[in-house]
Amino acid sequence: MASTPNRIDNAKGLDMGSVHHRTATVDGHEIFYREAGPSGAPAIVLLHGYPTSSFMFRELIPLLAGDYHVIAPDHLGFGRSAAPADFTYTFDALADLTAGLLDQLGLDRYAIYVQDYGAPIGWRLALKHPERISAVVTQNGNGYEDGFVESFWTDVWAYGDNPGPETEPAVRAALGIDAIRWQYLHGVPDPSVVSPDTWEHDFALVSREGNDRIQLALFRDYRTNRPLYPQLHEFLRTREVPVLAVWGRNDEIFGPAGAEAFARDAEDAEVHLINGGHFLLESHLDVVAGYLRGFLGRVLG
């Protein structure tokens, strides 16, 4: 039998075999996003962390697009989205822009996949519109005090509590190439499987003029995420949303206790600790994708 050409989803004009690279204007700001899969399929929104962008999902998206409508935005100030200097960068503001994008796309029901910064943005989406969340996938995306590795977070808390010349140098170091490379390689049993393109790509974008001020503002604002955790736990208990925690157990930013903690509140929680680090998709893509597809197939059908 002859091979079937890529199908077209006529409702949205999506070529289901392709990843589309798009831009939307949300509240006057240009937001870049990647989109794939049929618009009528169950939706999953991929929310990236620091210091990367939707680029971190470049290889995962095609593995999901056959069965799911996949949306992966770049947060304002990251990747190919705009980075206005006069914007007040907070996690509340980034979550509002993400919600505005999803409203434009007509998504009123979706799963979220959160990693690092994507977690506090995803938690805000869930708390604002709990009825829209069909499932939660957290890949080293923290939601519990248990997850903070003290040696990493001490300087961040100090900067948030008392920003100034005494506390800024320690967090500003996180913008450097060595720190970004470390995020990709720490905890990875075989670092040679992680492409240098990853940290060089992120470093180039973080190093754009004025981007340091954006990142420092979000470092200061990270302290606002912790007070949301009890609300998140109540959401997990009362909404009974299924949760998949697939986690690099060697992560020295968010430790494995942060993954295991989800089972305390989510009745339908599936937890997998993998022998990797913070950016698990770079070293264990097939493993993560396998768990993810199995979970989504079970809870979304």
N, C-alpha and C positions, 0 to 999 in steps of 0.2 A: 504494500500500500504506500502511495506517495506520502511524503511528510506533509503535515498540516502547517500552513504559514501562521505567523503570529496573529492571534485573534485581536480584534479591535473591540473595545468596550464602547459601544456607540453612545451610551448615556453620558460619557465624559470625554470621549475621543481618546481614550488611553490605549496605547499599544501594550498589551499585557506582558509582552516579552521584553519590554524596555523600561529603563529608569529615566524619568523625565526630570529636567532641571528647570525650575520655575521661580518666578518672583512675584510676590503680592505686596500691595501697599496696605499696611495696617496702621491706623491712626497716624497717617502721614509718613510712616517709616517703611523702607523697602526690606522685606523679609524674604530671604532665599529659602527654598525647600526642595527636597527630592520627593518624587511621587512615583508610585508604581502599582500595578495590579488593578483588578476590576473594581470600579466604584461601588458596585452592588455587594461586594464581598465584605465580611467582617473587617473592620478597620483597626489598625494598630499604629500608634503614634510613637516614634522613636525620638527620645529627648537626650541630647548629648551632654557631656560634661566639660570640665576645664582640662586643658586649654584647647580643646579640639572643636569640632563642628560636626555637621551631618556626614562629613568625610569619614568619621569613624564607623559608619554603617554601610560604607560603599559596597562591601562584599556580602553583608547580611541581607540587604534589601532584595537582591535577585533571588535569594533562597526562600523568601517569603511571598514574593509577588505573584506566584502562580495561584495562591489560595486566599490572599489577603490584600486589602487596599492599604498600602503603606505610605505614611507621610513622615518625613524626617526634616524638620526645619533647622536652620541655623539661628540661634538666639541673637538678638540685636547686640552688635559689638563683636560677634564671632563669625568666622568663616566668610561667606560671601554676602551676608546681610549687611545692612548699613551700620555705621558706627558713629552716629552724630555726637559731637563733642558737648552739645548743650542738653543732652538727655540725662535725667537722673537715674542711674543704673542701680536698681534694686531687684531682688528676686520677685517681689510683688509686681513690679513693672514688667519684667520679662514674662511672667506668667500671664499677665493681662494681654500682652501682645500675642502670645501663643494661643490664648483663648480666642482672640479676635481672628487670627488666621483660621483656626478650626471652624469658627462660625462662618467665615467666608466660604470655606470649602463644603459647608453643609454637613459637617460631622456632628451628629447628636448622640452617637454611641460609639465608643472605641475603647480598646485596650491601650495601656501605656507601658512602654519599655523605658525605664529610667536608669541613668548612669551618672554618678557624681553630681554635678550641678543640675542635671536633668531631674534628679529626685525631688529637691525642694520646689522646682517648677511643677512637676507632676503632682506633688502632694497638694499644691494650691489649686490646680485644676480639679482634683478629686473633691476637695473640701468645698469648692464653690459650686460644683455641679456633680454631686455624688451619683445621681441617676444616670450620668453619661458613661461612667466607667464600667466596662464589662470585665476587665481583668487587669492585674498589675504584674508586671515583670520587672524585677529589680536586679540589675547586674552591677554589683558594687555601688548601689545607690542607697545611701543611708537614710534610716528613719527612726533610729533608736540611739540613745546615749551609749548603749553597749558597743556601737560600731566605731566610735571615735578612738583612734590610736593616739594616745596622749602625746607621745614624742613628736608627732607631726603637728598636732593641733594647738600646742601650747603657744606658739608664736602667733597663730591666727587669732586666738582668743585675746591675747595681749594687745594686738593691733586693733581689734574691734572695740575693745574696752577703752583704749587710750591711744588713738591714732596720732602719730607725730614722729619727729626725727629719731626718737629712741627706739620705737617699735617698727617703723616702716622698713628699714634695711633687711630684716629677717624675712619678711614676706615678699619684698621686691625681688629677692633672690629666686623666688619661684618662677619669675618671668624669663630666667636665663636658660640657655640651651642645655646646660648640665642638669638642671632640675627637671626640665621637660623630658630629657632623655631618661632620667631616673624613673619618672612616672611610667614610662613604657616598659622598662627593663626590670625593675625590681620585682622579685618573686617569680620570675620566669625561669623555669629549669634550663631551657636552652635559649639564651638571648638571640642566637643567630637566626631564629625563625621570625623575629620582629624586624620589619623593614625600617631602615633609617629614614625612609621617606616620611614616615609618620611624624617623628619629632621634628624633622627639618621643616615639614609643612606647617606644623603648629607654631613653631618658633618664628617663622617668617610672618605669619599673620599677627601673632602677639606683638611682634616688633614694629608694626606699623606705627607711624607717628600718632601720638595721642592715645594709643591703645593701652599703654601702661596705666593711665588714669582710670580707664574703664575697669580694668582688672583689679586695681587697688580698691575701687569703690565696692566691687562685689566681695572682695576679701573682708572689707569692713562690715558689709551687710550680712555676711554669713551667719552671724550670731542671731539674726532674726528667725532663722529656720528652726532652732531648737524648741522655742515655745510652741511650735505647731505640732510637735510630736504627739502629745496626748490627744489632740484632735484627730490626727492620723490614726492612732490606735483605736479610738472610738469608731471612726469610719470603718476600719477593718472588721471590728467586732459586730457592728450593727448592720452593715450592708452585706456582710458575708461574701465579699468579693474574692474570687480565687486569686492566689498569689503564687508566683514562681520566683524564688530567690536563687539565682545562679551566680556564683561568687568566686572570684579568685581568692583562695584561702590564704595566700601569702601576701595579700594586700597590706601595706604598711601605712595606708591612709584610712581606709575603712576595714577594720578587721573582721574575721569570720563570725564573731559573736553578733555582729550587726545583721548578718544573714539569718542566723538561727533565731534571733529575736522575733522575726515576723511570725513564727509558728505560735507565739504566745497569744496573738490577737486574731490572726486569720485562721478561721476554722479549716478552710481548704487551702493549706499552705504546702508547697512542694519546695524543698531546700536541697540544693546541690553545691557542695564545696569542691572546687576544681583546683588542681595543682598549678595555679597561675597567679598573676598579679592584678593590678588595677585595670588595665586595658585588655581584658580577657579575649576580646574578639580578634586581637592581633596574634595571639598564640594558640587559641583553642576555638577557632571559629566553628568548626564542624561539630564539636562537642556542644557548644552553646546552642547552635542552630538545631541540633537534634533534640535537646531538652525543650527548646522553645516551640518547635513544631509539634512535638508530642503534647505539650501542655495546651497550646492553642487549639489543637484538634480535639482535645478532651473537653475544654471548657467553652469553646466557641462553636464547635461543630464544623 
